């Protein structure tokens, strides 16, 4: 068996309970397998590797990623306007 690491993610209680409920009720799985699938898609595919929600959320997420890439490539200077991570959580 391969060596494993543990990942700790802090989320608010409501989000945790809603995600746990949806995983169990709709797919019959726990949160751990879902997170493992997302991480595998993320590292094995170009970009994020999976589709994010409805069109509004998908577009906002794409704009946020573009902003993050531009800020990374810029290395200093003025801040680039665009959506914030909290905007993704607010949708």
ZALODREN-710338 format. One record per residue: x, y, z of N, C-alpha, C, O in turn. Coordinates in steps of 0.1 Angstrom, whole numbers, plus 2048, in hexadecimal, padded with zeros to 3 digits. Layout:
N
XYZXYZXYZXYZ ...
//
This chain:
91
8087F480080080080080980C80081380D807 8058167F880D8227F780C82B80480282A80B 81683380681683C81280B84681080984B805 80484A81B7F985481A7FC85F82380485E82D 7F686B8207F78778277E987B82B7DF877824 7E78828367DA88783A7D98958367E289D838 7CD8998327CA8A782E7BF8AC8377B48A6839 7C18B783D7B78BD8467B28CA8407BA8D383C 7A58CB83E79F8D68377958DC84178C8D4846 7968E884478C8EF84D7818F58447848FE83C 7758F28477698F884075F8FB84B75F8F5856 75690484874B9078527428FB8537418F384A 73B8FA85E7338EF8627288EC8587258E1854 7228F78537178F584971B8EF83C7158E6837 7278F483772C8EF82B7308E082C72D8D8824 7368DD83773A8CF83A72D8C683A72D8BB834 7238CA8427178C18437108C083570B8B5832 70F8CB82E7098CA8207108C181770A8B9810 71E8C28177268BA80E7258AB8127248A280A 7258A981F72489B82471789582071688981C 70C89D8226FF89881F6FE8958106F888A80C 70289E80770189C7F97098907F47048887EC 71588E7FA71D8827F67168767FA71586C7F2 71087580670A86980A6FD8678036FA85B7FE 6F48718026E786F7FC6E786D7ED6E08657E8 6EF8757E66EF8747D76F986A7D26F68647C7 7048677D870E85F7D37118527DB7188497D6 70D8527E77108477F071F8467F472483B7F6 7268517F57348517F873685B80372D863806 74285B80974686581374D87080D74F870800 75187A81575888680F76688280B76B888801 76C87981277A87580E77C8718007858767F9 7738677FB7758637ED77286E7E377986F7D9 7698777E67668827DE77288C7DC7768907D2 77888F7E87848987E878F8917E07978987D9 7918847E279C87D7DB79A87D7CC7A387F7C4 78D87C7C778A87D7B978D88B7B479488C7A9 7898957BB78C8A37B779B8A57B67A08AB7AD 7A38A17C07B18A37C07B889B7B57C18A07AF 7B388F7B27B98877A77B788E79A7C088F791 7AA8937987A789B78B7B08A778B7B48AB780 7B28AE7967B98BA7967C88B87927CD8C078A 7CE8AE7977DC8AC7947DF8A57867E98A6781 7D589D7817D78967757D289C7687D589775D 7CB8A77697C58AE75E7CA8BC75D7CF8C2767 7C88C27517CC8D074F7C28D97577B68D5759 7C68E475B7BE8EE7627BA8E87707C28E2777 7AD8EA7737A88E57807A58D677E7A68CE788 7A08D177379E8C37717908BE77378D8B2771 7878C77777798C37797708CF7777758DA779 7648CD77475A8D77727558DD77F7528D5788 7548EA78074F8F078D7418F578B73F8FF784 7378EF79172A8F47927238F97867268F577A 71990278871290777D71A912775725915779 71491876B71B92176372192D76A72C931768 71993377371D93F77B72993B783733943783 72993078A73492C79374092878A74B92C78E 73E92277F74991E77675092A77175C92A771 74893476C74E94076775694877276194D76F 75094977D75795078876494978C76E94F78F 76393B78D76F93479077A935786786937789 77693577978093776E78694576F79294676E 77E94F77278495D77378D95E77F79796577F 78995778A79295779679F9517937AA955797 79F94578C7AC93E7887B494777F7C0947781 7AE94D7767B695676D7BC9617757C8964772 7B596777E7BA9727867C696D78F7D0974790 7C59617947D095B79C7DC9597947E795B798 7DA9537887E695177F7ED95E77B7F995F77B 7E49687787EA9757747F297C7807FD98177E 7EC97B78C7F398079880097879A80A97E79E 80096B79880C96379A817967790823969793 81396978381C96C77882297A77A82D97D776 81A98378081E99178182999378B83199C789 82898C79683298D7A183499B7A683F9A17A4 82A9A07AD82C9AD7B38249B77AB81D9B47A2 8259C47AF81E9CF7A98109D07AE80C9CB7B9 8079D67A57F99D87A97F19CB7A97F59C27A1 7E79CB7B07DE9BF7B17D49BF7A57D09C97A1 7D29B37A07C99B27947BB9B079A7B89A77A2 7B19B87957A39B779979D9AA7947A19A578A 7939A579B78C9997977869937A37879987AE 7809877A17789817AC78297C7B778E9797B4 77D97C7C37859777CE7809697D27759657CE 7879627D97839547DD7769557E576E94C7E3 77495F7ED7689607F575C9617EB75195D7EF 75E9677DF7539687D674E95A7D17429587CE 7579517D07549437CC74B93D7D77429357D4 74F93F7E37479397EE7399407F07309397F5 73894C7EB72B9537ED72194F7E37159527E5 7259497D871B9457CD71293A7D27099357CB 
//
